[in-house]
């Protein structure tokens, strides 16, 4: 009975399996996103993934604007491991509410696991 309790508490984690997916500003915060740019100016975001899947997991991130692929990268993370990857973009045309989409896929599954969007204005 004691071994069963030790297994359930220490080894077997019945918690929910999930992956965190987030976007931070270039200071690793959420307070200073590059929301207002001028044409030709660059912006930087940090794309973060944290594995809470209780096993090693393969991730693919696709970054698109107006349906066009801007960047794509793969990460393999062990349980509780975190990866933060910088993403640079250039404000190439003026306009309000421009949007960059970030899509997370896991373990080669073709349906998106999580999707984030970032909106910004260019003067």
Secondary structure by P-SEA (a helix, b strand, c coil): caaaaaaacccccccbbbbbbbccccccccccccccccccbbbbbbbbbbbccccbbbbbbbbbccccccccbbbbbcccbbbbbbbbbbccccccbbbbbbbbbccccccccbbbbbbbccc
